[in-house]
Amino acid sequence: MPQMAPINWLILFLIFSMTLMIFNILNYFCFFYSPIKSSQSNNIKFNKLNWKW
């Protein structure tokens, strides 16, 4: 029946939204951050650029 079509669109929207949220949460919390050790941080060289306009 055509009267039930908005409910189907709402269910599809909710499923899509929940899938998107779960995917984003899993990607956010499954990222493993490895901090730089202190011995490696001393070897970093920075190039300082002095712009003269």
N, CA, C and O atoms as CSV, one atom per row, in Angstrom:
chain,resi,resn,atom,element,x,y,z
A,1,MET,N,N,0.840,-1.183,0.000
A,1,MET,CA,C,0.000,0.000,0.000
A,1,MET,C,C,0.888,1.251,0.000
A,1,MET,O,O,1.910,1.273,0.685
A,2,PRO,N,N,0.518,2.277,-0.746
A,2,PRO,CA,C,1.360,3.478,-0.836
A,2,PRO,C,C,1.445,4.251,0.474
A,2,PRO,O,O,2.402,4.996,0.683
A,3,GLN,N,N,0.473,4.090,1.352
A,3,GLN,CA,C,0.502,4.841,2.606
A,3,GLN,C,C,1.663,4.397,3.505
A,3,GLN,O,O,2.078,5.153,4.384
A,4,MET,N,N,2.186,3.197,3.302
A,4,MET,CA,C,3.238,2.675,4.162
A,4,MET,C,C,4.641,3.029,3.650
A,4,MET,O,O,5.631,2.706,4.307
A,5,ALA,N,N,4.737,3.678,2.503
A,5,ALA,CA,C,6.041,3.979,1.926
A,5,ALA,C,C,6.904,4.881,2.815
A,5,ALA,O,O,8.105,4.626,2.907
A,6,PRO,N,N,6.375,5.913,3.472
A,6,PRO,CA,C,7.243,6.733,4.334
A,6,PRO,C,C,7.879,5.941,5.467
A,6,PRO,O,O,8.999,6.248,5.877
A,7,ILE,N,N,7.187,4.928,5.981
A,7,ILE,CA,C,7.777,4.118,7.053
A,7,ILE,C,C,8.966,3.331,6.511
A,7,ILE,O,O,9.983,3.205,7.192
A,8,ASN,N,N,8.851,2.804,5.301
A,8,ASN,CA,C,9.972,2.070,4.708
A,8,ASN,C,C,11.169,2.993,4.482
A,8,ASN,O,O,12.307,2.595,4.729
A,9,TRP,N,N,10.926,4.228,4.013
A,9,TRP,CA,C,12.024,5.167,3.819
A,9,TRP,C,C,12.662,5.533,5.153
A,9,TRP,O,O,13.878,5.706,5.239
A,10,LEU,N,N,11.849,5.651,6.181
A,10,LEU,CA,C,12.382,5.964,7.505
A,10,LEU,C,C,13.243,4.817,8.025
A,10,LEU,O,O,14.302,5.057,8.605
A,11,ILE,N,N,12.810,3.589,7.829
A,11,ILE,CA,C,13.593,2.436,8.269
A,11,ILE,C,C,14.903,2.363,7.499
A,11,ILE,O,O,15.950,2.091,8.087
A,12,LEU,N,N,14.861,2.600,6.196
A,12,LEU,CA,C,16.091,2.593,5.416
A,12,LEU,C,C,17.044,3.695,5.870
A,12,LEU,O,O,18.253,3.478,5.945
A,13,PHE,N,N,16.507,4.867,6.171
A,13,PHE,CA,C,17.345,5.962,6.655
A,13,PHE,C,C,17.980,5.615,7.996
A,13,PHE,O,O,19.158,5.899,8.214
A,14,LEU,N,N,17.213,5.006,8.894
A,14,LEU,CA,C,17.757,4.630,10.200
A,14,LEU,C,C,18.828,3.553,10.062
A,14,LEU,O,O,19.850,3.611,10.746
A,15,ILE,N,N,18.613,2.586,9.199
A,15,ILE,CA,C,19.617,1.542,9.001
A,15,ILE,C,C,20.892,2.133,8.418
A,15,ILE,O,O,21.994,1.798,8.853
A,16,PHE,N,N,20.741,3.016,7.431
A,16,PHE,CA,C,21.912,3.662,6.838
A,16,PHE,C,C,22.645,4.510,7.875
A,16,PHE,O,O,23.874,4.480,7.940
A,17,SER,N,N,21.908,5.261,8.679
A,17,SER,CA,C,22.538,6.126,9.685
A,17,SER,C,C,23.272,5.303,10.736
A,17,SER,O,O,24.388,5.648,11.127
A,18,MET,N,N,22.653,4.218,11.195
A,18,MET,CA,C,23.308,3.383,12.199
A,18,MET,C,C,24.542,2.691,11.621
A,18,MET,O,O,25.553,2.555,12.309
A,19,THR,N,N,24.466,2.257,10.375
A,19,THR,CA,C,25.631,1.641,9.739
A,19,THR,C,C,26.765,2.643,9.609
A,19,THR,O,O,27.922,2.311,9.867
A,20,LEU,N,N,26.447,3.852,9.216
A,20,LEU,CA,C,27.455,4.899,9.089
A,20,LEU,C,C,28.086,5.218,10.439
A,20,LEU,O,O,29.306,5.355,10.534
A,21,MET,N,N,27.274,5.336,11.478
A,21,MET,CA,C,27.796,5.629,12.807
A,21,MET,C,C,28.680,4.499,13.323
A,21,MET,O,O,29.741,4.761,13.891
A,22,ILE,N,N,28.267,3.256,13.137
A,22,ILE,CA,C,29.067,2.123,13.600
A,22,ILE,C,C,30.384,2.059,12.847
A,22,ILE,O,O,31.430,1.801,13.441
A,23,PHE,N,N,30.336,2.292,11.543
A,23,PHE,CA,C,31.556,2.282,10.742
A,23,PHE,C,C,32.521,3.364,11.215
A,23,PHE,O,O,33.720,3.111,11.339
A,24,ASN,N,N,32.013,4.565,11.479
A,24,ASN,CA,C,32.879,5.669,11.936
A,24,ASN,C,C,33.442,5.402,13.324
A,24,ASN,O,O,34.607,5.698,13.589
A,25,ILE,N,N,32.630,4.849,14.205
A,25,ILE,CA,C,33.105,4.554,15.562
A,25,ILE,C,C,34.178,3.485,15.530
A,25,ILE,O,O,35.187,3.594,16.226
A,26,LEU,N,N,33.967,2.442,14.717
A,26,LEU,CA,C,34.981,1.393,14.630
A,26,LEU,C,C,36.279,1.916,14.028
A,26,LEU,O,O,37.361,1.538,14.477
A,27,ASN,N,N,36.190,2.770,13.030
A,27,ASN,CA,C,37.408,3.335,12.449
A,27,ASN,C,C,38.122,4.250,13.430
A,27,ASN,O,O,39.351,4.309,13.441
A,28,TYR,N,N,37.371,4.959,14.249
A,28,TYR,CA,C,37.987,5.879,15.205
A,28,TYR,C,C,38.700,5.122,16.314
A,28,TYR,O,O,39.823,5.475,16.676
A,29,PHE,N,N,38.069,4.089,16.859
A,29,PHE,CA,C,38.632,3.404,18.008
A,29,PHE,C,C,39.584,2.277,17.628
A,29,PHE,O,O,40.284,1.768,18.504
A,30,CYS,N,N,39.641,1.870,16.385
A,30,CYS,CA,C,40.548,0.794,15.979
A,30,CYS,C,C,41.878,1.323,15.471
A,30,CYS,O,O,42.728,0.536,15.055
A,31,PHE,N,N,42.080,2.624,15.493
A,31,PHE,CA,C,43.338,3.200,15.054
A,31,PHE,C,C,44.336,3.133,16.199
A,31,PHE,O,O,44.083,3.662,17.281
A,32,PHE,N,N,45.471,2.483,15.962
A,32,PHE,CA,C,46.488,2.344,17.004
A,32,PHE,C,C,47.531,3.435,16.805
A,32,PHE,O,O,48.207,3.485,15.777
A,33,TYR,N,N,47.653,4.296,17.788
A,33,TYR,CA,C,48.614,5.387,17.735
A,33,TYR,C,C,49.892,4.962,18.441
A,33,TYR,O,O,49.859,4.602,19.617
A,34,SER,N,N,51.003,5.001,17.744
A,34,SER,CA,C,52.285,4.673,18.373
A,34,SER,C,C,53.056,5.971,18.588
A,34,SER,O,O,53.486,6.598,17.619
A,35,PRO,N,N,53.235,6.377,19.823
A,35,PRO,CA,C,53.938,7.635,20.083
A,35,PRO,C,C,55.415,7.535,19.714
A,35,PRO,O,O,56.012,6.460,19.766
A,36,ILE,N,N,55.985,8.667,19.344
A,36,ILE,CA,C,57.396,8.717,18.962
A,36,ILE,C,C,58.254,8.619,20.226
A,36,ILE,O,O,58.007,9.310,21.215
A,37,LYS,N,N,59.238,7.770,20.176
A,37,LYS,CA,C,60.131,7.625,21.325
A,37,LYS,C,C,61.025,8.863,21.439
A,37,LYS,O,O,61.221,9.593,20.468
A,38,SER,N,N,61.559,9.083,22.631
A,38,SER,CA,C,62.358,10.285,22.865
A,38,SER,C,C,63.652,10.281,22.056
A,38,SER,O,O,64.136,11.340,21.658
A,39,SER,N,N,64.215,9.099,21.811
A,39,SER,CA,C,65.461,9.055,21.031
A,39,SER,C,C,65.204,9.414,19.573
A,39,SER,O,O,66.066,9.997,18.916
A,40,GLN,N,N,64.020,9.068,19.061
A,40,GLN,CA,C,63.700,9.410,17.691
A,40,GLN,C,C,63.312,10.877,17.554
A,40,GLN,O,O,63.538,11.480,16.505
A,41,SER,N,N,62.743,11.445,18.581
A,41,SER,CA,C,62.295,12.831,18.488
A,41,SER,C,C,63.469,13.802,18.432
A,41,SER,O,O,63.319,14.914,17.926
A,42,ASN,N,N,64.620,13.412,18.936
A,42,ASN,CA,C,65.786,14.292,18.893
A,42,ASN,C,C,66.391,14.372,17.499
A,42,ASN,O,O,67.116,15.319,17.191
A,43,ASN,N,N,66.103,13.397,16.664
A,43,ASN,CA,C,66.695,13.367,15.329
A,43,ASN,C,C,65.869,14.138,14.304
A,43,ASN,O,O,66.261,14.222,13.140
A,44,ILE,N,N,64.767,14.685,14.703
A,44,ILE,CA,C,63.914,15.418,13.768
A,44,ILE,C,C,64.527,16.787,13.512
A,44,ILE,O,O,64.862,17.517,14.445
A,45,LYS,N,N,64.668,17.124,12.235
A,45,LYS,CA,C,65.217,18.428,11.866
A,45,LYS,C,C,64.108,19.273,11.260
A,45,LYS,O,O,63.357,18.804,10.404
A,46,PHE,N,N,64.011,20.495,11.697
A,46,PHE,CA,C,62.992,21.403,11.202
A,46,PHE,C,C,63.629,22.411,10.259
A,46,PHE,O,O,64.666,23.000,10.568
A,47,ASN,N,N,63.009,22.600,9.126
A,47,ASN,CA,C,63.474,23.624,8.192
A,47,ASN,C,C,62.678,24.906,8.452
A,47,ASN,O,O,61.473,24.972,8.208
A,48,LYS,N,N,63.370,25.895,8.943
A,48,LYS,CA,C,62.714,27.165,9.218
A,48,LYS,C,C,62.852,28.072,8.009
A,48,LYS,O,O,63.964,28.377,7.578
A,49,LEU,N,N,61.751,28.491,7.478
A,49,LEU,CA,C,61.764,29.363,6.321
A,49,LEU,C,C,61.398,30.775,6.756
A,49,LEU,O,O,60.335,31.001,7.333
A,50,ASN,N,N,62.269,31.705,6.478
A,50,ASN,CA,C,61.996,33.096,6.782
A,50,ASN,C,C,61.540,33.768,5.494
A,50,ASN,O,O,62.335,33.972,4.576
A,51,TRP,N,N,60.276,34.105,5.430
A,51,TRP,CA,C,59.748,34.738,4.240
A,51,TRP,C,C,60.037,36.237,4.288
A,51,TRP,O,O,59.743,36.908,5.277
A,52,LYS,N,N,60.608,36.737,3.223
A,52,LYS,CA,C,60.895,38.174,3.133
A,52,LYS,C,C,60.014,38.745,2.027
A,52,LYS,O,O,60.259,38.514,0.843
A,53,TRP,N,N,59.013,39.474,2.416
A,53,TRP,CA,C,58.044,39.976,1.430
A,53,TRP,C,C,58.547,41.263,0.830
A,53,TRP,O,O,57.880,41.849,-0.023
